[in-house]
Amino acid sequence: MEENLSLVELNQVLDSSRKAKHEQNKFLAALKGIDLDKGQTKTDAFEEVKKRAEAKLRGISEEQLDLSEVGISIETEDE
């Protein structure tokens, strides 16, 4: 039986995966005395703008761009 996930569900899976990876990296960096979250707000804002611009240039949504980064493509049916 094949189960299909919605775009929202796939986005949540992707976000959860990224958060888990960040927490793992944050822990490993903390062992070395490095704070990965220090000064993160400027980088986040820039990354968001960059992501929106790239999605717009490609003619896709930000969610589709996120999924394409991990190798998942979405086919849409035109009605």
MMTF fields as JSON, N, C-alpha, C and O atoms, coordinates in Angstrom:
{
  "mmtfVersion": "1.0.0",
  "mmtfProducer": "UNKNOWN",
  "numBonds": 315,
  "numAtoms": 316,
  "numGroups": 79,
  "numChains": 1,
  "numModels": 1,
  "chainsPerModel": [1],
  "groupsPerChain": [79],
  "chainIdList": ["A"],
  "bondAtomList": [4, 2, 8, 6, 12, 10, 16, 14, 20, 18, 24, 22, 28, 26, 32, 30, 36, 34, 40, 38, 44, 42, 48, 46, 52, 50, 56, 54, 60, 58, 64, 62, 68, 66, 72, 70, 76, 74, 80, 78, 84, 82, 88, 86, 92, 90, 96, 94, 100, 98, 104, 102, 108, 106, 112, 110, 116, 114, 120, 118, 124, 122, 128, 126, 132, 130, 136, 134, 140, 138, 144, 142, 148, 146, 152, 150, 156, 154, 160, 158, 164, 162, 168, 166, 172, 170, 176, 174, 180, 178, 184, 182, 188, 186, 192, 190, 196, 194, 200, 198, 204, 202, 208, 206, 212, 210, 216, 214, 220, 218, 224, 222, 228, 226, 232, 230, 236, 234, 240, 238, 244, 242, 248, 246, 252, 250, 256, 254, 260, 258, 264, 262, 268, 266, 272, 270, 276, 274, 280, 278, 284, 282, 288, 286, 292, 290, 296, 294, 300, 298, 304, 302, 308, 306, 312, 310],
  "bondOrderList": [1, 1, 1, 1, 1, 1, 1, 1, 1, 1, 1, 1, 1, 1, 1, 1, 1, 1, 1, 1, 1, 1, 1, 1, 1, 1, 1, 1, 1, 1, 1, 1, 1, 1, 1, 1, 1, 1, 1, 1, 1, 1, 1, 1, 1, 1, 1, 1, 1, 1, 1, 1, 1, 1, 1, 1, 1, 1, 1, 1, 1, 1, 1, 1, 1, 1, 1, 1, 1, 1, 1, 1, 1, 1, 1, 1, 1, 1],
  "groupList": [{"groupName": "MET", "atomNameList": ["N", "CA", "C", "O"], "elementList": ["N", "C", "C", "O"], "formalChargeList": [0, 0, 0, 0], "bondAtomList": [1, 0, 2, 1, 3, 2], "bondOrderList": [1, 1, 2], "singleLetterCode": "M", "chemCompType": "L-PEPTIDE LINKING"}, {"groupName": "GLU", "atomNameList": ["N", "CA", "C", "O"], "elementList": ["N", "C", "C", "O"], "formalChargeList": [0, 0, 0, 0], "bondAtomList": [1, 0, 2, 1, 3, 2], "bondOrderList": [1, 1, 2], "singleLetterCode": "E", "chemCompType": "L-PEPTIDE LINKING"}, {"groupName": "ASN", "atomNameList": ["N", "CA", "C", "O"], "elementList": ["N", "C", "C", "O"], "formalChargeList": [0, 0, 0, 0], "bondAtomList": [1, 0, 2, 1, 3, 2], "bondOrderList": [1, 1, 2], "singleLetterCode": "N", "chemCompType": "L-PEPTIDE LINKING"}, {"groupName": "LEU", "atomNameList": ["N", "CA", "C", "O"], "elementList": ["N", "C", "C", "O"], "formalChargeList": [0, 0, 0, 0], "bondAtomList": [1, 0, 2, 1, 3, 2], "bondOrderList": [1, 1, 2], "singleLetterCode": "L", "chemCompType": "L-PEPTIDE LINKING"}, {"groupName": "SER", "atomNameList": ["N", "CA", "C", "O"], "elementList": ["N", "C", "C", "O"], "formalChargeList": [0, 0, 0, 0], "bondAtomList": [1, 0, 2, 1, 3, 2], "bondOrderList": [1, 1, 2], "singleLetterCode": "S", "chemCompType": "L-PEPTIDE LINKING"}, {"groupName": "VAL", "atomNameList": ["N", "CA", "C", "O"], "elementList": ["N", "C", "C", "O"], "formalChargeList": [0, 0, 0, 0], "bondAtomList": [1, 0, 2, 1, 3, 2], "bondOrderList": [1, 1, 2], "singleLetterCode": "V", "chemCompType": "L-PEPTIDE LINKING"}, {"groupName": "GLN", "atomNameList": ["N", "CA", "C", "O"], "elementList": ["N", "C", "C", "O"], "formalChargeList": [0, 0, 0, 0], "bondAtomList": [1, 0, 2, 1, 3, 2], "bondOrderList": [1, 1, 2], "singleLetterCode": "Q", "chemCompType": "L-PEPTIDE LINKING"}, {"groupName": "ASP", "atomNameList": ["N", "CA", "C", "O"], "elementList": ["N", "C", "C", "O"], "formalChargeList": [0, 0, 0, 0], "bondAtomList": [1, 0, 2, 1, 3, 2], "bondOrderList": [1, 1, 2], "singleLetterCode": "D", "chemCompType": "L-PEPTIDE LINKING"}, {"groupName": "ARG", "atomNameList": ["N", "CA", "C", "O"], "elementList": ["N", "C", "C", "O"], "formalChargeList": [0, 0, 0, 0], "bondAtomList": [1, 0, 2, 1, 3, 2], "bondOrderList": [1, 1, 2], "singleLetterCode": "R", "chemCompType": "L-PEPTIDE LINKING"}, {"groupName": "LYS", "atomNameList": ["N", "CA", "C", "O"], "elementList": ["N", "C", "C", "O"], "formalChargeList": [0, 0, 0, 0], "bondAtomList": [1, 0, 2, 1, 3, 2], "bondOrderList": [1, 1, 2], "singleLetterCode": "K", "chemCompType": "L-PEPTIDE LINKING"}, {"groupName": "ALA", "atomNameList": ["N", "CA", "C", "O"], "elementList": ["N", "C", "C", "O"], "formalChargeList": [0, 0, 0, 0], "bondAtomList": [1, 0, 2, 1, 3, 2], "bondOrderList": [1, 1, 2], "singleLetterCode": "A", "chemCompType": "L-PEPTIDE LINKING"}, {"groupName": "HIS", "atomNameList": ["N", "CA", "C", "O"], "elementList": ["N", "C", "C", "O"], "formalChargeList": [0, 0, 0, 0], "bondAtomList": [1, 0, 2, 1, 3, 2], "bondOrderList": [1, 1, 2], "singleLetterCode": "H", "chemCompType": "L-PEPTIDE LINKING"}, {"groupName": "PHE", "atomNameList": ["N", "CA", "C", "O"], "elementList": ["N", "C", "C", "O"], "formalChargeList": [0, 0, 0, 0], "bondAtomList": [1, 0, 2, 1, 3, 2], "bondOrderList": [1, 1, 2], "singleLetterCode": "F", "chemCompType": "L-PEPTIDE LINKING"}, {"groupName": "GLY", "atomNameList": ["N", "CA", "C", "O"], "elementList": ["N", "C", "C", "O"], "formalChargeList": [0, 0, 0, 0], "bondAtomList": [1, 0, 2, 1, 3, 2], "bondOrderList": [1, 1, 2], "singleLetterCode": "G", "chemCompType": "PEPTIDE LINKING"}, {"groupName": "ILE", "atomNameList": ["N", "CA", "C", "O"], "elementList": ["N", "C", "C", "O"], "formalChargeList": [0, 0, 0, 0], "bondAtomList": [1, 0, 2, 1, 3, 2], "bondOrderList": [1, 1, 2], "singleLetterCode": "I", "chemCompType": "L-PEPTIDE LINKING"}, {"groupName": "THR", "atomNameList": ["N", "CA", "C", "O"], "elementList": ["N", "C", "C", "O"], "formalChargeList": [0, 0, 0, 0], "bondAtomList": [1, 0, 2, 1, 3, 2], "bondOrderList": [1, 1, 2], "singleLetterCode": "T", "chemCompType": "L-PEPTIDE LINKING"}],
  "groupTypeList": [0, 1, 1, 2, 3, 4, 3, 5, 1, 3, 2, 6, 5, 3, 7, 4, 4, 8, 9, 10, 9, 11, 1, 6, 2, 9, 12, 3, 10, 10, 3, 9, 13, 14, 7, 3, 7, 9, 13, 6, 15, 9, 15, 7, 10, 12, 1, 1, 5, 9, 9, 8, 10, 1, 10, 9, 3, 8, 13, 14, 4, 1, 1, 6, 3, 7, 3, 4, 1, 5, 13, 14, 4, 14, 1, 15, 1, 7, 1],
  "groupIdList": [1, 2, 3, 4, 5, 6, 7, 8, 9, 10, 11, 12, 13, 14, 15, 16, 17, 18, 19, 20, 21, 22, 23, 24, 25, 26, 27, 28, 29, 30, 31, 32, 33, 34, 35, 36, 37, 38, 39, 40, 41, 42, 43, 44, 45, 46, 47, 48, 49, 50, 51, 52, 53, 54, 55, 56, 57, 58, 59, 60, 61, 62, 63, 64, 65, 66, 67, 68, 69, 70, 71, 72, 73, 74, 75, 76, 77, 78, 79],
  "secStructList": [7, 7, 7, 7, 7, 7, 2, 2, 2, 2, 2, 2, 2, 2, 2, 2, 2, 2, 2, 2, 2, 2, 2, 2, 2, 2, 2, 2, 2, 2, 2, 6, 6, 7, 7, 6, 6, 6, 6, 2, 2, 2, 2, 2, 2, 2, 2, 2, 2, 2, 2, 2, 2, 2, 2, 2, 2, 2, 6, 1, 7, 2, 2, 2, 2, 2, 2, 2, 2, 6, 6, 7, 7, 7, 7, 7, 7, 7, 7],
  "xCoordList": [0.838, 0.0, 0.889, 1.807, 0.621, 1.416, 0.711, -0.48, 1.476, 0.905, 1.562, 2.788, 0.756, 1.27, 1.196, 0.219, 2.23, 2.252, 1.92, 2.276, 1.247, 0.949, 2.203, 3.173, 2.17, 3.293, 3.553, 4.706, 2.506, 2.648, 3.345, 4.236, 2.94, 3.557, 5.024, 5.874, 5.315, 6.705, 7.552, 8.707, 6.985, 7.693, 7.978, 9.054, 7.026, 7.22, 8.309, 9.111, 8.341, 9.386, 10.754, 11.715, 10.826, 12.072, 12.513, 13.684, 11.589, 11.917, 12.395, 13.368, 11.726, 12.118, 13.508, 14.308, 13.78, 15.092, 16.179, 17.234, 15.919, 16.907, 17.127, 18.263, 16.05, 16.177, 16.977, 17.823, 16.708, 17.441, 18.92, 19.766, 19.242, 20.637, 21.317, 22.47, 20.594, 21.157, 21.44, 22.494, 20.504, 20.702, 21.898, 22.658, 22.068, 23.21, 24.511, 25.468, 24.539, 25.733, 26.0, 27.151, 24.937, 25.059, 25.677, 26.53, 25.251, 25.794, 27.279, 28.097, 27.612, 29.012, 29.899, 31.037, 29.384, 30.142, 30.303, 31.359, 29.268, 29.336, 30.408, 31.043, 30.613, 31.679, 33.047, 33.978, 33.159, 34.422, 34.434, 35.379, 33.386, 33.321, 32.858, 33.145, 32.151, 31.675, 30.157, 29.44, 29.671, 28.236, 27.74, 27.979, 27.06, 26.579, 25.461, 25.263, 24.737, 23.613, 24.005, 23.158, 25.239, 25.681, 25.602, 26.204, 24.849, 24.723, 23.951, 24.171, 23.066, 22.369, 21.259, 20.89, 20.726, 19.568, 19.879, 19.03, 21.045, 21.391, 21.497, 21.016, 22.112, 22.267, 20.912, 20.669, 20.036, 18.713, 17.933, 17.306, 17.968, 17.24, 17.789, 17.02, 19.086, 19.708, 19.362, 19.047, 19.417, 19.102, 17.652, 17.361, 16.742, 15.332, 15.132, 14.417, 15.757, 15.641, 16.242, 15.676, 17.38, 18.045, 17.168, 17.074, 16.524, 15.662, 14.441, 14.067, 13.821, 12.664, 13.038, 12.295, 14.196, 14.64, 14.913, 14.52, 15.57, 15.873, 14.598, 14.482, 13.636, 12.362, 11.626, 11.062, 11.636, 10.957, 11.617, 10.932, 12.953, 13.671, 13.371, 13.285, 13.216, 12.914, 11.435, 11.057, 10.597, 9.167, 8.502, 7.498, 9.064, 8.503, 8.319, 8.805, 7.617, 7.412, 8.658, 9.518, 8.738, 9.866, 9.863, 10.924, 8.675, 8.578, 9.134, 9.847, 8.809, 9.326, 10.843, 11.538, 11.358, 12.799, 13.463, 14.491, 12.869, 13.403, 13.446, 14.438, 12.372, 12.302, 13.267, 13.833, 13.463, 14.393, 15.831, 16.657, 16.13, 17.468, 17.802, 18.973, 16.789, 17.017, 16.654, 16.61, 16.395, 16.162, 14.73, 14.483, 13.782, 12.367, 11.751, 11.813, 11.164, 10.498, 8.991, 8.519, 8.262, 6.807, 6.235, 6.548, 5.394, 4.708, 3.297, 2.601, 2.88, 1.531, 0.721, 1.239, -0.563, -1.465, -2.219, -2.828, -2.186, -2.948, -4.367, -4.6, -5.311, -6.713, -7.28, -8.446],
  "yCoordList": [-1.169, 0.0, 1.241, 1.355, 2.144, 3.364, 4.505, 4.745, 5.21, 6.336, 7.612, 7.719, 8.574, 9.847, 10.889, 10.953, 11.703, 12.788, 14.093, 14.291, 14.964, 16.272, 17.135, 16.796, 18.238, 19.163, 19.7, 19.884, 19.947, 20.439, 19.391, 19.718, 18.137, 17.064, 16.88, 16.69, 16.937, 16.82, 17.972, 17.776, 19.161, 20.32, 20.148, 20.514, 19.596, 19.358, 18.317, 18.458, 17.285, 16.27, 16.902, 16.644, 17.734, 18.411, 19.336, 19.333, 20.124, 21.026, 20.249, 20.641, 19.163, 18.346, 17.753, 17.707, 17.308, 16.744, 17.794, 17.528, 18.992, 20.079, 20.473, 20.701, 20.554, 20.919, 19.869, 20.206, 18.599, 17.532, 17.582, 17.41, 17.814, 17.907, 19.103, 19.013, 20.242, 21.434, 21.177, 21.56, 20.534, 20.23, 19.304, 19.469, 18.338, 17.43, 18.203, 18.029, 19.058, 19.859, 20.837, 21.076, 21.397, 22.334, 21.64, 22.21, 20.427, 19.648, 19.351, 19.543, 18.88, 18.558, 19.801, 19.729, 20.926, 22.173, 22.62, 23.127, 22.436, 22.824, 22.032, 22.549, 20.786, 19.988, 20.608, 20.418, 21.349, 22.013, 23.477, 24.209, 23.902, 25.266, 26.279, 27.468, 25.836, 26.723, 26.868, 25.879, 28.124, 28.391, 28.624, 29.687, 27.648, 27.768, 28.792, 29.318, 29.083, 30.004, 31.455, 32.342, 31.709, 33.082, 33.902, 33.544, 35.01, 35.89, 35.296, 35.691, 34.374, 33.657, 34.469, 34.152, 35.473, 36.181, 36.856, 36.839, 37.444, 38.095, 37.067, 37.303, 35.956, 34.907, 34.341, 34.091, 34.142, 33.598, 34.523, 34.064, 35.811, 36.769, 36.767, 36.783, 36.746, 36.722, 35.436, 35.468, 34.318, 33.029, 32.98, 32.426, 33.552, 33.591, 34.408, 33.986, 35.564, 36.411, 35.7, 35.723, 35.076, 34.34, 33.193, 32.965, 32.473, 31.356, 31.844, 31.24, 32.935, 33.48, 33.916, 33.677, 34.557, 35.023, 33.846, 33.876, 32.835, 31.668, 30.961, 30.542, 30.822, 30.184, 30.99, 30.425, 32.306, 33.152, 33.064, 33.022, 33.035, 32.92, 31.601, 31.552, 30.542, 29.229, 29.055, 28.135, 29.944, 29.834, 28.752, 28.175, 28.468, 27.453, 28.054, 29.15, 27.334, 27.815, 27.53, 26.742, 28.178, 27.942, 26.501, 25.908, 25.938, 24.557, 23.605, 22.656, 23.861, 23.02, 23.155, 22.177, 24.357, 24.57, 23.777, 23.137, 23.819, 23.052, 21.562, 20.885, 21.071, 19.645, 19.268, 18.175, 20.154, 19.846, 19.761, 19.056, 20.482, 20.437, 19.057, 18.684, 18.304, 16.962, 15.874, 14.688, 16.31, 15.332, 14.891, 13.865, 15.631, 15.281, 16.261, 17.473, 15.741, 16.605, 16.391, 15.308, 17.436, 17.387, 17.595, 18.567, 16.663, 16.791, 17.282, 16.728, 18.311, 18.817, 18.507, 18.468, 18.289, 18.022, 19.298, 19.888, 19.73, 20.896, 20.457, 19.489, 21.184, 20.788, 21.384, 21.154],
  "zCoordList": [0.0, 0.0, 0.0, 0.813, -0.889, -1.028, -0.301, -0.498, 0.552, 1.279, 0.788, 0.773, 0.389, -0.107, 0.99, 1.735, 1.083, 2.045, 1.335, 0.174, 2.037, 1.469, 1.53, 2.208, 0.822, 0.819, 2.225, 2.614, 2.975, 4.348, 5.207, 5.991, 5.061, 5.837, 5.458, 6.327, 4.167, 3.736, 4.265, 4.644, 4.29, 4.817, 6.304, 6.778, 7.034, 8.46, 8.699, 9.622, 7.881, 7.988, 7.73, 8.453, 6.69, 6.361, 7.494, 7.875, 8.031, 9.143, 10.362, 11.007, 10.677, 11.822, 11.632, 12.566, 10.432, 10.129, 10.281, 10.857, 9.762, 9.883, 11.336, 11.751, 12.114, 13.526, 14.287, 15.115, 14.007, 14.683, 14.335, 15.213, 13.078, 12.645, 13.294, 13.717, 13.373, 14.002, 15.482, 15.991, 16.166, 17.587, 17.786, 18.741, 16.896, 16.986, 16.785, 17.539, 15.764, 15.509, 16.648, 17.014, 17.2, 18.315, 19.527, 20.206, 19.793, 20.91, 20.697, 21.597, 19.495, 19.217, 19.286, 19.751, 18.828, 18.899, 20.352, 20.732, 21.159, 22.569, 23.303, 24.223, 22.903, 23.507, 23.255, 24.037, 22.158, 21.812, 22.26, 21.965, 22.97, 23.467, 22.436, 22.571, 21.414, 20.354, 20.471, 20.629, 20.391, 20.43, 19.003, 18.43, 18.436, 17.062, 16.909, 15.813, 17.961, 17.866, 18.107, 18.002, 18.421, 18.687, 17.401, 16.389, 17.451, 16.297, 15.141, 13.996, 15.395, 14.34, 13.67, 12.539, 14.301, 13.747, 12.418, 11.526, 12.248, 10.991, 9.863, 8.755, 10.145, 9.141, 8.73, 7.549, 9.703, 9.391, 8.464, 7.51, 8.739, 7.912, 6.49, 5.528, 6.353, 5.037, 4.301, 3.111, 4.99, 4.365, 3.901, 2.841, 4.679, 4.288, 3.014, 2.105, 2.955, 1.766, 0.563, -0.53, 0.77, -0.309, -0.818, -2.024, 0.112, -0.267, -1.051, -2.057, -0.593, -1.306, -2.718, -3.671, -2.84, -4.157, -5.094, -6.26, -4.599, -5.442, -5.874, -7.026, -4.959, -5.299, -6.362, -7.299, -6.214, -7.182, -8.556, -9.577, -8.576, -9.845, -10.558, -11.785, -9.778, -10.353, -10.678, -11.403, -10.14, -10.383, -9.559, -9.978, -8.372, -7.484, -6.097, -5.818, -5.233, -3.867, -3.026, -3.417, -1.876, -0.976, -0.475, -0.279, -0.268, 0.182, -0.874, -0.548, -2.132, -3.209, -3.3, -3.574, -3.074, -3.086, -1.97, -2.187, -0.761, 0.361, 0.041, 0.31, -0.528, -0.843, -1.954, -1.935, -2.92, -4.004, -3.496, -4.075, -2.41, -1.832, -1.271, -1.2, -0.875, -0.355, -1.361, -1.032, -2.603, -3.667, -3.849, -4.482, -3.315, -3.473, -4.462, -4.26, -5.52, -6.48, -6.382, -6.038, -6.688, -6.598, -7.985, -8.672, -8.376, -9.655, -9.371, -8.521, -10.076, -9.897, -11.137, -12.253, -10.911, -12.021, -12.325, -11.432, -13.568, -13.987, -14.28, -15.005, -13.707, -13.905, -15.166, -15.486]
}
